[in-house]
Amino acid sequence: MIQSPESRSTEHHCYGVILHHRAEWWLVEYPEREPNPIKAWALTGRLTPAMADWFRADTGDVTVKAEVAALNPDSRCWSGEFSILPSPDTTDRFDIDAHPWDSEAGELETRLACAMVESTLFPIPCGFTSVFAGLPDDDRPVLAIRLSGYVCSTFEVLTARYMPAYRPRSPWRDISGEAVGDSGSDILGWATARDWIRPA
């Protein structure tokens, strides 16, 4: 077990996924027994002093750096339980204060964690529903939004269908039935457009 003895009223404890994404460390929080994440916490990449002291004593390595990467040096993404504290040096970022256990993050869990970070960095435009707030009722076409792969725009909009019964692990499909992820990033939001997107 990796756990700091430090405990404060501002400490936040949760299950989640730690990942290194867009050159930053993040903790993406998942509620218990729920498949979708609920929040992405921006990390400083550091451990609290108490956590660092405990970690060095537990590992027997007094030279180990007080960094998130030291907790799992062979991975850039893993799941587990974590406690975080607001950083005293950086506004709106957090230090890791406890890490009782960890395990390998699953492929879907990792993809959703990345999508939550993207939604945090680039809020979904008005008129679209976040995939973390709700999903289309069936496989009818909708306007779907995702991050653009081009520097000229932040988002791109495409016609897509949400088809969990057809492909549970990759439910977002384009009109041809191919996985949306094959041609770009994952879907972050959607909007209905039944008045003009309908079968001929």
C-alpha positions in Angstrom: 0.0 0.0 0.0 1.2 3.5 -0.9 -0.4 6.0 1.4 0.5 9.3 3.0 -0.3 9.8 6.7 -1.3 13.4 5.9 -5.0 14.1 5.9 -6.7 17.5 5.6 -10.2 18.8 5.2 -9.4 19.8 1.6 -8.3 16.3 0.6 -10.3 14.6 -2.1 -10.3 10.8 -2.3 -11.6 8.9 -5.3 -11.2 6.0 -7.7 -9.8 7.0 -11.0 -7.2 6.8 -13.8 -3.9 8.6 -13.7 -2.7 9.5 -17.2 -0.1 11.6 -19.0 -2.0 13.4 -21.7 -1.1 16.6 -23.7 2.2 16.8 -21.8 0.5 17.0 -18.4 -0.5 14.6 -15.7 -4.2 14.2 -15.0 -6.4 12.3 -12.5 -9.7 11.3 -14.1 -12.3 10.4 -11.5 -14.8 7.6 -11.9 -17.7 7.0 -9.5 -17.9 3.6 -7.9 -19.3 0.9 -10.2 -20.1 3.4 -13.0 -18.6 3.1 -16.4 -18.2 6.8 -17.2 -15.8 9.4 -15.7 -17.2 12.5 -14.0 -14.3 14.9 -13.7 -10.7 15.5 -14.8 -8.3 16.9 -12.2 -5.2 18.7 -13.4 -2.1 17.6 -11.5 1.2 19.3 -10.8 3.0 16.0 -11.4 4.3 16.1 -7.8 3.6 14.3 -4.6 2.9 16.1 -1.3 5.9 16.2 1.0 4.2 13.8 3.4 3.4 11.4 0.5 7.0 11.6 -0.8 8.4 10.9 2.6 6.2 7.9 3.1 6.9 6.6 -0.4 10.7 6.8 0.1 10.4 5.0 3.4 8.2 2.3 2.0 10.4 1.7 -1.1 13.6 2.1 0.9 14.9 4.5 -1.8 15.7 7.9 -0.4 16.7 9.2 -3.8 13.4 8.6 -5.5 11.9 11.8 -7.0 8.7 13.2 -5.5 6.9 12.8 -8.8 3.8 11.1 -10.0 5.8 9.2 -12.6 7.8 7.5 -9.8 4.7 5.8 -8.5 4.4 3.6 -11.6 7.6 4.2 -13.7 6.6 1.6 -16.4 3.3 3.2 -17.2 1.8 6.5 -18.4 -1.7 5.4 -17.6 -3.0 3.3 -14.7 -6.1 3.0 -12.5 -6.4 3.0 -8.7 -7.4 4.9 -5.6 -6.0 8.3 -5.0 -6.2 11.2 -2.7 -5.3 14.7 -3.9 -4.6 18.0 -2.2 -4.6 21.5 -3.8 -1.1 22.5 -4.7 0.3 25.3 -2.5 2.2 26.6 -5.5 -0.1 26.3 -8.5 -3.7 27.5 -8.7 -6.3 24.9 -9.8 -3.8 22.0 -9.8 -3.3 19.2 -7.3 -0.6 17.1 -5.7 -1.0 13.3 -5.1 -1.3 12.7 -1.3 -2.3 9.0 -1.2 -2.2 6.0 -3.6 -3.4 2.9 -1.8 -3.4 0.5 -4.8 -3.1 0.5 -8.6 -3.8 -1.8 -11.6 -3.6 -1.6 -15.3 -6.2 0.6 -16.9 -8.5 -1.0 -19.5 -8.6 0.1 -23.1 -12.1 1.6 -22.8 -11.4 3.1 -19.4 -8.3 4.8 -20.9 -10.2 6.1 -24.0 -12.9 7.6 -21.8 -10.4 9.2 -19.5 -8.7 10.8 -22.5 -12.1 12.1 -23.7 -12.8 13.6 -20.3 -9.5 15.5 -20.4 -10.3 16.7 -23.9 -13.7 17.9 -22.8 -12.2 19.7 -19.8 -9.6 21.5 -22.0 -12.0 22.2 -24.8 -15.6 22.6 -23.4 -18.3 21.3 -25.6 -20.0 24.2 -27.6 -23.6 25.3 -26.8 -26.2 23.2 -28.5 -24.3 19.9 -28.1 -24.8 17.3 -25.4 -21.6 15.9 -23.8 -21.2 12.2 -24.1 -20.8 12.2 -20.3 -24.1 13.9 -19.8 -26.2 11.7 -22.1 -26.2 9.6 -25.3 -28.6 9.2 -28.2 -31.5 6.8 -27.7 -30.9 4.7 -30.8 -28.7 4.3 -33.9 -30.4 7.2 -35.8 -27.9 9.7 -37.3 -26.9 12.7 -35.1 -24.5 15.5 -35.5 -21.4 14.5 -33.5 -18.5 16.7 -32.5 -14.9 15.8 -31.9 -11.6 17.6 -31.7 -10.2 18.5 -35.1 -7.0 17.1 -36.3 -6.2 20.4 -38.1 -4.9 23.6 -36.6 -7.4 25.8 -38.4 -10.3 24.7 -36.1 -10.8 23.3 -32.6 -13.7 21.0 -33.5 -15.1 19.1 -36.4 -18.7 18.0 -36.9 -19.7 14.8 -38.6 -22.8 12.7 -39.1 -22.6 9.6 -36.9 -24.6 7.0 -35.2 -24.3 5.6 -31.6 -24.7 1.9 -31.9 -23.8 0.1 -28.7 -25.7 -3.1 -29.6 -23.7 -3.4 -32.8 -20.2 -2.6 -31.4 -20.3 -2.3 -27.6 -16.6 -1.4 -27.3 -16.7 1.1 -30.2 -20.3 2.3 -30.5 -19.8 5.5 -32.4 -19.9 4.7 -36.1 -19.9 6.9 -39.2 -22.6 6.6 -41.9 -20.8 3.8 -43.6 -20.7 1.8 -40.3 -16.9 2.3 -39.8 -15.6 3.2 -36.3 -15.4 6.9 -35.9 -12.1 6.5 -34.1 -10.5 5.1 -37.3 -10.6 8.5 -38.9 -9.9 10.8 -36.0 -10.4 11.3 -32.3 -13.4 10.1 -30.2 -16.8 11.8 -30.1 -17.1 14.3 -27.3 -20.7 15.5 -27.9 -23.7 15.3 -30.1 -26.9 17.1 -31.2 -30.1 15.8 -32.8 -30.9 16.9 -36.3 -33.9 14.8 -37.3 -35.4 17.6 -39.4 -32.8 17.3 -42.1 -30.7 14.1 -41.3 -33.1 11.3 -42.2 -33.3 8.4 -44.7 -34.0 9.3 -48.3 
